[in-house]
Amino acid sequence: MAWWRRGKRGAPAPGASAPSKDDLRRARANFQEFATTRRGVEAFVEPATNVTATTVILIAHDGEWMRRAVPSREDGFRLATELQLPTYDVNQTGYPQRMRDWNSRQRRR
C-alpha cells in the first residue's frame, strides 16, 4: 500500500499549481459581477484537498453557483468579506439544499 506516499493534505495535485494573486484578482472580478447581478448571494469557503486548491463558492437565492480557486482559506474569507457577503465554512455548514436543487434542474435539461 502506498498511503504514505500521498501528498500533504491541502497541497495541489501533482502537476497543478496553487492559485496566484492574479487568480485572486480575477476571482474578485468574477465574484463582484455574480454578486451584483443576483440576489441573496452567500459565500462558502471550501478547504483544499489533495486534488483541488482552496476554493470559494458563491450561491445565489435560486441555487445558481460559481466556484473559483483562491490562494488560501484566509484569502477566501477576506474576499467574501470585502464583497460584503454572508460567509460560511462549508465544513461547518455544508451546502444549502437550494444548490442541490439547482444542480438537479440543470441535469434534467
N, C-alpha and C positions, 0 to 999 in steps of 0.2 A: 504494500500500500504506500502511496506517495503523499499521504496527508501532510507530512512535514515539509513538503516542497511547495505548498500553497503560498501564494504571496501574502504579504501583510494585509490584514483587513483594512479596507479603505484605500488601498493603493490601486491605481489604474490598472486595467488589464494589460498583459504584455503587449507591447506594440502600440498601446494607446497613450496619449499624452494627457496630462492633467490640464484642466481649463486654465487659461491665462487671464490676465487683467483685461486684455482686449475682448476676450469672450464675455467677461463680466459686463463690459460696456455695451456689447451687442445684446446681451440678455436684458439689461436695463431698458434699452430702447424697445425691444420686443415686448417686454412686460408693461412698459408705460402705455404702449399702443393698445394692448389687450385690456388693461385695467380701465382705460378711459373710454373704450368702445363697448364695454359690457358692464352690467350692474351686478352687485353682490359678489364681487371677486374677493377670494381669500387665498392666502399663500400657505403652502405646506412644504417644509424643508425635509428632503429625503436624504438619508445618510449615504455615504459612499459604500460601495460593495466591491467585491473582487472583480466585478465586470463593469461597473459604472462609477463615474465620479459623483461627488455630492451634487444634488440637483434641487431645484425649486420648481414646484408645480403650482400654477395659478388655476383656480377652479371658479367659474362664474356661477351665477344663481341657477342656471339651467343645466349645469354639469359639464358644459364645454370646458376644455382644459388646454393648457400649454405648459410644456416642461422644457427647462433649459439647465445646462450644467453651470456650476459656479465653482470658483477655486476652493472654497472652504465653507463649512457649516456657518461660521460667523459671518462670512460674506453674504450667505443666503438670507440670514436673519436681518442683517443690516440693509440689504437691498429691499426686502419686503417692507421694512420699517420706513425707509426713505420714501417708498411709494404709498405710505400710509394705509397699508393693507393689514387686516387681521392676519396674524401669522401663527402657525402651529407646527409642532414637531410631529411628523407623521408616525413616528414610533410610539408616541403617546396617544394620539387621537385616531389614527387610522385614516382611511379615505372616506369622504362623505358618500352616502348612498346615491346622491344625485349624479356623481361622476360615473358610477357603475351603470346607472340607468341610461345616461347619455351614451356610454360605450355600447350598450345593448342596442339602442336605437340605431346607432351608426352601423353596426354589424348587419342589421336587418335590411338595410338599404341596398 
